[in-house]
Amino acid sequence: MRNSQDADGPLSPGGLALLEAWIQAQSPPAEAEAPTLPMLVAYQSGMLDTDAVQAIESGLVWHRAARTLLRETRDALAAVRSMPWQEAAERAKSEDLIGQVARAWLALASAQVAEAPTARRLWQSEGLSTVRRRWEEGVAEARAAWTAFLSFGEQWRTATQWQPAAQVRGAEGNPHVVGTLPPGISLLAIAEIGPDGALRVTLSVRNASGAPDTALSGMTAHLALRYNQQNWPLASFRIEGDRAECILPNIGTALELPPGTLPADMLQITLGEEDAITDSLPLPLPAQVLDASGQPTDRRPALLQLWSLPHWEEGIFHLRIALPDAVRRSYADYHLQLDVVVAPRRSQRLGEWPVRAWGAEPLMLTAACPGSPTTTVAYAAILQARLHPIST
């Protein structure tokens, strides 16, 4: 897909200026239709395939009014995404620009929430290359799968940044292994992001004395990212002799990981048949800490606990969530903001709740989401959490 859709959030003013300059420098293509407002909302939300993106950009070359509308929809979309879903739905009833943008965006958001439950299952059955190809082709199910992977990957990347330095620098380490190893046999892993953005994982099979061993030769290994008892499948490969290697192009680039070694204990290796992915409750959900102006701080994310799966029913979002005692003490004067992840690095606010509302027990949160489907999502990466100081 085109880079115009890969930025963090809708096109920035600088990005729009660059697009304008690029458009003016192009040789005029065959005359194209002016893109409609819903098309521009989808374009800025990363939800179009390559052909649709090219058609819209051709229309932008020909129609100055469309370029003006692109700027206006950018600002309106930013405003809509920061509103609670219910407020955005109310605005969608109006015929002004924000109302039209809200209608287009919430329709996209509802469709993506409906596709979200199958995301990890699709990764497990189809694999990285197929999911990415189908995402680039604009397949809704694959787009939901790619979106969920990037959201999980963002949480995983943040967790690696808080690993002890010695742990991260270690050349070899022990991945989390699912399946039975023969007595005295262990697995060691080296995981590295190369200069080209590829993830290279090398497995070594060792016996009790630390020497290479062929006890697992011919067995299939399934690789997953692992974060606080949750995992995300990446690829399957075969152990040959005492070693196995898996190279996944562009994973580091997609997850914005710099070149270098990754902690092996944040990888999971499943040996033999791979079971359906299940995570046990409570699910961890990291909450980014913001400052008074809404900007991220360098404080370690607070770890929240989901005691139910994210669930939508009859236009209402339901979630049972606990805030550990340390979080309640440290952030008593904060609000918890919850967003649902809709597209790569694009989300919609569900609501916000004062931290003081929590006690020792989990709290059941509800938020009106008119037009949302009835569905349950079995992973926490559909959500983003932030802690924001309460304005005084």
VOKEVEX-715940 format. One line per field, with one value per residue (C-alpha): x, y, z; residue number from 1; residue in three letters. Coordinates in nm, 4 decimals. Layout:
% residues N
east = (X/...) .
north = (Y/...) .
up = (Z/...) .
n = (NUM/...) .
res = (ala/...) .
% end
This chain:
% residues 392
east = (0.0000/0.1070/0.3071/0.0439/-0.1588/0.1199/0.1792/0.0762/-0.2759/-0.4339/-0.2099/-0.0323/-0.0236/0.3350/0.2316/-0.0489/0.1893/0.4271/0.1380/0.0312/0.3848/0.4080/0.0744/0.1751/0.4985/0.3253/0.2507/-0.1287/-0.2758/-0.5891/-0.8681/-1.0059/-1.3189/-1.2989/-1.2862/-1.5916/-1.5775/-1.6239/-1.3419/-1.1135/-1.1983/-1.1093/-0.7935/-0.6745/-0.7688/-0.5480/-0.8420/-0.7991/-0.6160/-0.3418/-0.5679/-0.8145/-0.5323/-0.3997/-0.7464/-0.7908/-0.4481/-0.5239/-0.8430/-0.6477/-0.4158/-0.7092/-0.9345/-0.8117/-1.1415/-1.0745/-0.7383/-0.9101/-1.1626/-0.8734/-0.7361/-1.0763/-1.1505/-0.8103/-0.8992/-1.2543/-1.1401/-0.8931/-1.1750/-1.4143/-1.1603/-1.0939/-1.4655/-1.6282/-1.8030/-2.1453/-2.0670/-1.9315/-2.2537/-2.4558/-2.2459/-2.3006/-2.6682/-2.5817/-2.5114/-2.2119/-1.8586/-1.7897/-2.1211/-2.0419/-1.6912/-1.8295/-2.0789/-1.8105/-1.5579/-1.7974/-1.9171/-1.5560/-1.4972/-1.8038/-1.6994/-1.3498/-1.4771/-1.6962/-1.3893/-1.1622/-1.2535/-1.0939/-0.7652/-0.5336/-0.6973/-0.6288/-0.2627/-0.2366/-0.3960/-0.2622/0.0713/0.2448/0.3014/-0.0581/-0.2115/0.0038/-0.0697/-0.4447/-0.4256/-0.2587/-0.5412/-0.7938/-0.9497/-1.1347/-1.0563/-0.6845/-0.6890/-0.8328/-0.5654/-0.2814/-0.4222/-0.4438/-0.0892/0.0519/-0.1392/-0.0104/0.3349/0.3281/0.2593/0.5295/0.7827/0.7117/0.7646/1.1027/1.2146/1.1598/1.3487/1.6681/1.9557/2.1632/1.8657/1.8229/2.1912/2.2246/2.3159/2.1325/1.8413/1.5589/1.2303/0.9043/0.8459/0.5010/0.5127/0.7124/1.0895/1.2749/1.4561/1.7713/1.6928/1.6629/1.6065/1.8141/1.7209/1.8889/1.6454/1.7751/1.6392/1.8711/1.9577/1.6967/1.4197/1.3949/1.3493/1.5904/1.5326/1.7835/1.7069/1.9701/1.8891/2.1149/2.1492/2.2099/2.5833/2.5209/2.6290/2.4252/2.1622/1.9390/1.6575/1.4084/1.5190/1.2221/0.9851/0.7845/0.8336/0.5732/0.7099/0.5072/0.5685/0.4970/0.3904/0.2582/0.1081/-0.0361/0.1104/0.0790/0.1660/0.4250/0.5469/0.6129/0.9396/1.1171/1.4032/1.6779/1.9470/2.0275/1.9216/1.6439/1.6264/1.3359/1.3671/1.0639/1.1111/0.9937/0.8735/1.1172/1.0114/0.6414/0.6888/0.9322/1.2056/1.5645/1.8356/1.9722/1.9106/1.5700/1.5060/1.4557/1.2152/0.9643/0.9365/0.7265/0.8097/0.5343/0.6582/0.4514/0.0841/-0.0203/-0.3395/-0.5923/-0.4749/-0.6266/-0.5321/-0.6445/-0.7989/-0.6943/-0.5420/-0.2799/-0.3368/-0.0602/-0.1731/0.0477/0.0961/0.0290/0.1170/-0.1291/-0.1065/-0.1886/0.1651/0.3332/0.5712/0.8777/0.7116/0.6756/0.3285/0.0879/-0.0274/-0.4051/-0.5971/-0.8918/-1.1235/-1.3546/-1.3048/-1.3905/-1.7572/-2.0098/-2.3807/-2.6813/-2.4669/-2.3018/-1.9361/-1.8698/-1.5400/-1.4548/-1.1201/-0.9070/-0.6509/-0.3868/-0.3328/-0.0038/-0.1769/-0.4640/-0.2188/0.0145/-0.2581/-0.5422/-0.5786/-0.5931/-0.8586/-0.8377/-0.9009/-0.9948/-0.9855/-1.0753/-0.8099/-0.9713/-0.6864/-0.3067/-0.2233/-0.5725/-0.8267/-1.1630/-1.2240/-1.4704/-1.4792/-1.2881/-1.3324/-1.1697/-0.9167/-1.0764/-1.3838/-1.1893/-1.1495/-0.9766/-1.2262/-1.2581/-1.5030/-1.7485/-1.7214/-1.9854/-1.9827/-2.2521/-2.1326/-2.4350/-2.4154/-2.1478/-2.1855/-2.2538/-1.9220/-1.6538/-1.2820/-1.0559/-0.7450/-0.6506/-0.4737/-0.8113/-0.7863/-0.5504/-0.5361/-0.3965/-0.3795/-0.4372/-0.4189/-0.7556/-0.7761/-0.8018) .
north = (0.0000/0.3553/0.5365/0.8084/0.5632/0.4314/0.7440/0.7573/0.8963/1.1045/1.3079/1.5837/1.9427/1.8783/1.5574/1.7357/2.0082/1.7452/1.5700/1.9010/1.9654/1.6114/1.6435/1.9690/1.8084/1.5155/1.4890/1.5025/1.1511/1.0792/1.2867/1.1208/1.1682/1.3779/1.1542/1.1722/1.2566/0.8916/0.7912/1.0562/0.9375/0.5793/0.7043/0.8845/0.5856/0.3329/0.1225/0.1167/-0.1177/0.0055/0.0533/0.2627/0.4754/0.5406/0.6351/0.8838/1.0392/1.0755/1.2559/1.4828/1.5778/1.6935/1.8536/2.1344/2.1314/1.7684/1.8674/2.1304/1.8722/1.6387/1.9011/1.9621/1.5925/1.5471/1.7974/1.6689/1.3058/1.3919/1.5584/1.2648/1.0022/1.1878/1.1992/0.9105/0.6842/0.7916/1.1607/1.0902/0.9028/1.2058/1.4323/1.1872/1.2851/1.6326/1.7250/1.9484/1.8369/1.6751/1.4917/1.3485/1.2489/1.0882/0.8797/0.7584/0.6847/0.5046/0.2838/0.1822/0.1346/-0.0878/-0.3024/-0.3467/-0.4411/-0.7046/-0.8581/-0.8412/-1.1756/-1.3805/-1.1859/-1.4210/-1.7310/-1.5959/-1.5374/-1.8908/-2.0506/-1.8281/-1.6921/-1.3569/-1.3311/-1.4229/-1.1879/-0.9000/-0.9668/-0.9859/-0.6688/-0.4873/-0.6147/-0.4516/-0.7695/-0.6566/-0.9705/-0.9410/-0.5694/-0.6480/-0.9152/-0.6827/-0.4045/-0.6344/-0.7593/-0.4052/-0.3168/-0.6272/-0.5554/-0.2034/-0.3434/-0.6063/-0.3461/-0.1255/-0.4229/-0.5025/-0.1452/-0.2038/-0.5339/-0.5283/-0.4147/-0.7289/-0.9420/-0.7587/-0.7699/-1.1444/-1.3262/-1.6485/-1.7116/-1.9477/-1.8896/-1.9949/-2.3502/-2.5077/-2.8840/-3.1622/-3.1665/-3.4980/-3.5348/-3.3249/-3.1372/-2.7570/-2.4934/-2.1781/-1.8912/-1.5902/-1.3274/-1.0283/-0.7460/-0.6910/-0.3632/-0.4523/-0.4762/-0.8566/-1.0667/-1.3612/-1.6295/-1.9123/-2.2107/-2.4434/-2.7784/-2.8692/-3.1682/-3.1658/-3.1077/-2.8121/-2.9931/-2.9807/-3.2571/-3.3911/-3.5121/-3.2666/-3.3095/-3.3198/-3.1556/-2.8457/-2.5344/-2.2575/-1.9115/-1.6454/-1.3154/-1.3463/-1.0733/-1.1321/-1.4764/-1.3571/-1.4596/-1.3734/-1.6377/-1.5440/-1.8469/-2.2202/-2.3862/-2.7208/-2.8205/-2.9896/-3.1687/-2.9582/-2.6211/-2.4258/-2.0781/-1.8529/-1.5206/-1.2906/-0.9917/-0.6470/-0.7507/-0.5128/-0.2347/-0.2974/-0.2984/-0.0033/-0.2080/-0.0855/-0.3273/-0.5387/-0.8380/-0.9086/-1.0821/-1.4532/-1.4928/-1.2735/-1.5397/-1.8549/-2.1796/-2.4404/-2.7859/-3.0265/-2.9587/-2.6016/-2.5677/-2.2879/-1.9703/-1.9145/-1.6575/-1.7004/-1.4201/-1.1780/-1.0349/-0.7632/-0.4257/-0.1637/0.1960/0.4722/0.7611/1.1078/1.4533/1.7383/1.8377/1.4835/1.3972/1.0659/1.0701/0.8509/0.6762/0.3018/0.1973/0.0964/-0.2634/-0.3072/-0.6359/-0.7344/-0.9723/-1.0111/-1.0088/-0.6886/-0.7326/-0.5303/-0.6083/-0.4065/-0.0985/-0.1149/-0.1915/-0.3991/-0.4605/-0.5736/-0.4255/-0.4066/-0.1451/-0.2866/-0.1058/0.0498/0.1980/0.3385/0.5015/0.6439/0.7751/0.8706/1.2083/1.0619/0.9454/0.6109/0.6592/0.3544/0.3411/0.0635/0.0061/0.0389/0.0520/0.0477/0.3154/0.4617/0.4259/0.5536/0.6730/0.4593/0.6687/0.7732/0.7004/0.8503/0.6220/0.7113/0.5101/0.1874/-0.0062/-0.3366/-0.5274/-0.5118/-0.2539/-0.3240/-0.0465/0.0236/0.2695/0.3386/0.2582/0.3096/0.1042/-0.1322/-0.5070/-0.7705/-0.9469/-1.0564/-1.0160/-1.2691/-1.0528/-0.7285/-0.5698/-0.4504/-0.1851/0.1002/0.2479/0.5795/0.7544/1.1303/1.3813/1.5205/1.8892/2.1222) .
up = (0.0000/-0.0498/0.2149/0.2398/0.4443/0.6622/0.8703/1.2349/1.2181/0.9409/0.7130/0.9016/0.7708/0.6575/0.4881/0.3063/0.1912/0.0543/-0.1185/-0.2744/-0.4018/-0.5354/-0.7123/-0.8791/-1.0040/-1.1703/-1.5372/-1.5532/-1.5834/-1.7774/-1.6278/-1.3172/-1.1112/-0.7985/-0.4888/-0.2641/0.1043/0.2172/-0.0177/0.1332/0.4848/0.3882/0.2137/0.5257/0.7426/0.5624/0.4440/0.0666/-0.1652/-0.3959/-0.6976/-0.4992/-0.3580/-0.7068/-0.8307/-0.5459/-0.6030/-0.9725/-0.8764/-0.6424/-0.9288/-1.1401/-0.8801/-0.6568/-0.4674/-0.3766/-0.2303/-0.0202/0.0947/0.1833/0.4223/0.5756/0.6241/0.7908/1.0623/1.0982/1.1223/1.3983/1.5920/1.5428/1.6501/1.9755/2.0650/2.2513/1.9998/2.1300/2.0784/1.7306/1.6496/1.7593/1.5372/1.2509/1.2466/1.1169/0.7562/0.8208/0.7365/1.0749/1.0568/0.7145/0.8225/1.1404/0.9399/0.7002/0.9742/1.2119/0.9269/0.8677/1.2409/1.2805/0.9849/1.1274/1.4747/1.3069/1.1370/1.4441/1.6118/1.3303/1.3214/1.5091/1.3638/1.0143/1.1038/1.2359/0.9301/0.6510/0.7760/0.7495/0.3740/0.2835/0.5405/0.4230/0.0543/0.1151/0.3259/0.0355/-0.1858/0.0460/0.1939/0.5089/0.7122/0.6326/0.7124/1.0547/1.1057/1.0050/1.2243/1.5259/1.4685/1.4591/1.7750/1.9560/1.8153/1.9555/2.3027/2.2525/2.1328/2.4348/2.6649/2.5054/2.5757/2.9481/2.9596/3.1721/2.9512/3.0080/2.9070/2.5784/2.4893/2.5444/2.2224/2.3094/2.5392/2.6241/2.4425/2.6046/2.4808/2.4413/2.3982/2.5573/2.5206/2.5575/2.8902/2.9047/2.5811/2.5684/2.3025/2.2678/2.0387/1.8860/1.7532/1.5606/1.3494/1.0546/0.8790/0.6139/0.8761/0.8580/1.1707/1.1826/1.4471/1.4880/1.7108/1.8546/2.0140/2.3059/2.5368/2.9108/2.8634/2.6319/2.3150/1.9911/1.9680/1.6881/1.9134/1.7557/1.3938/1.1556/1.4033/1.3122/1.5250/1.5360/1.6181/1.7997/1.9738/2.3465/2.5869/2.9397/2.8660/2.5348/2.2009/1.8329/1.5703/1.3079/1.1145/1.1128/1.0119/1.0344/1.2625/1.0624/1.2594/1.5643/1.4191/1.2553/1.1064/1.0164/0.8310/0.8175/0.5857/0.6986/1.0452/1.2114/0.9770/1.0386/1.4170/1.4070/1.5727/1.5320/1.4166/1.6991/1.9242/2.0747/2.4093/2.3455/2.6373/2.4529/2.1825/2.2006/2.0228/1.9940/1.8981/1.6897/1.6279/1.6974/1.8995/1.8608/2.0318/2.3727/2.6355/2.9944/3.1955/3.3198/3.0024/3.0523/2.8872/2.9051/2.9548/2.8178/3.0608/2.9148/3.0427/3.0949/2.7281/2.6151/2.5040/2.5935/2.8878/2.9424/3.2349/3.2218/3.0974/3.3738/3.3414/3.3694/3.3887/3.1687/3.3533/3.0556/2.6805/2.4904/2.3964/2.1966/2.2167/2.0952/2.0477/2.3914/2.4656/2.7791/2.9570/3.3096/3.4051/3.7182/3.8162/4.0512/4.3787/4.2629/3.9569/4.1644/4.4059/4.1414/3.9100/4.1444/3.9704/3.6198/3.3764/3.2000/2.8273/2.6208/2.2401/1.9984/1.7312/1.3878/1.1354/1.1538/1.4145/1.3965/1.6744/1.7962/2.1505/2.3464/2.6617/2.9700/3.3389/3.6513/3.8181/4.1521/4.0458/4.0994/4.4185/4.4780/4.2619/3.8818/3.7480/3.4660/3.2083/2.9471/2.6601/2.4038/2.0498/1.8231/1.5060/1.6359/1.5694/1.8334/1.8756/2.1221/2.0569/2.2282/2.2553/2.4291/2.1303/1.9946/2.2677/2.3483/2.6990/2.8186/3.1523/3.1268/3.4153/3.5184/3.4260/3.7215) .
n = (1/2/3/4/5/6/7/8/9/10/11/12/13/14/15/16/17/18/19/20/21/22/23/24/25/26/27/28/29/30/31/32/33/34/35/36/37/38/39/40/41/42/43/44/45/46/47/48/49/50/51/52/53/54/55/56/57/58/59/60/61/62/63/64/65/66/67/68/69/70/71/72/73/74/75/76/77/78/79/80/81/82/83/84/85/86/87/88/89/90/91/92/93/94/95/96/97/98/99/100/101/102/103/104/105/106/107/108/109/110/111/112/113/114/115/116/117/118/119/120/121/122/123/124/125/126/127/128/129/130/131/132/133/134/135/136/137/138/139/140/141/142/143/144/145/146/147/148/149/150/151/152/153/154/155/156/157/158/159/160/161/162/163/164/165/166/167/168/169/170/171/172/173/174/175/176/177/178/179/180/181/182/183/184/185/186/187/188/189/190/191/192/193/194/195/196/197/198/199/200/201/202/203/204/205/206/207/208/209/210/211/212/213/214/215/216/217/218/219/220/221/222/223/224/225/226/227/228/229/230/231/232/233/234/235/236/237/238/239/240/241/242/243/244/245/246/247/248/249/250/251/252/253/254/255/256/257/258/259/260/261/262/263/264/265/266/267/268/269/270/271/272/273/274/275/276/277/278/279/280/281/282/283/284/285/286/287/288/289/290/291/292/293/294/295/296/297/298/299/300/301/302/303/304/305/306/307/308/309/310/311/312/313/314/315/316/317/318/319/320/321/322/323/324/325/326/327/328/329/330/331/332/333/334/335/336/337/338/339/340/341/342/343/344/345/346/347/348/349/350/351/352/353/354/355/356/357/358/359/360/361/362/363/364/365/366/367/368/369/370/371/372/373/374/375/376/377/378/379/380/381/382/383/384/385/386/387/388/389/390/391/392) .
res = (met/arg/asn/ser/gln/asp/ala/asp/gly/pro/leu/ser/pro/gly/gly/leu/ala/leu/leu/glu/ala/trp/ile/gln/ala/gln/ser/pro/pro/ala/glu/ala/glu/ala/pro/thr/leu/pro/met/leu/val/ala/tyr/gln/ser/gly/met/leu/asp/thr/asp/ala/val/gln/ala/ile/glu/ser/gly/leu/val/trp/his/arg/ala/ala/arg/thr/leu/leu/arg/glu/thr/arg/asp/ala/leu/ala/ala/val/arg/ser/met/pro/trp/gln/glu/ala/ala/glu/arg/ala/lys/ser/glu/asp/leu/ile/gly/gln/val/ala/arg/ala/trp/leu/ala/leu/ala/ser/ala/gln/val/ala/glu/ala/pro/thr/ala/arg/arg/leu/trp/gln/ser/glu/gly/leu/ser/thr/val/arg/arg/arg/trp/glu/glu/gly/val/ala/glu/ala/arg/ala/ala/trp/thr/ala/phe/leu/ser/phe/gly/glu/gln/trp/arg/thr/ala/thr/gln/trp/gln/pro/ala/ala/gln/val/arg/gly/ala/glu/gly/asn/pro/his/val/val/gly/thr/leu/pro/pro/gly/ile/ser/leu/leu/ala/ile/ala/glu/ile/gly/pro/asp/gly/ala/leu/arg/val/thr/leu/ser/val/arg/asn/ala/ser/gly/ala/pro/asp/thr/ala/leu/ser/gly/met/thr/ala/his/leu/ala/leu/arg/tyr/asn/gln/gln/asn/trp/pro/leu/ala/ser/phe/arg/ile/glu/gly/asp/arg/ala/glu/cys/ile/leu/pro/asn/ile/gly/thr/ala/leu/glu/leu/pro/pro/gly/thr/leu/pro/ala/asp/met/leu/gln/ile/thr/leu/gly/glu/glu/asp/ala/ile/thr/asp/ser/leu/pro/leu/pro/leu/pro/ala/gln/val/leu/asp/ala/ser/gly/gln/pro/thr/asp/arg/arg/pro/ala/leu/leu/gln/leu/trp/ser/leu/pro/his/trp/glu/glu/gly/ile/phe/his/leu/arg/ile/ala/leu/pro/asp/ala/val/arg/arg/ser/tyr/ala/asp/tyr/his/leu/gln/leu/asp/val/val/val/ala/pro/arg/arg/ser/gln/arg/leu/gly/glu/trp/pro/val/arg/ala/trp/gly/ala/glu/pro/leu/met/leu/thr/ala/ala/cys/pro/gly/ser/pro/thr/thr/thr/val/ala/tyr/ala/ala/ile/leu/gln/ala/arg/leu/his/pro/ile/ser/thr) .
% end
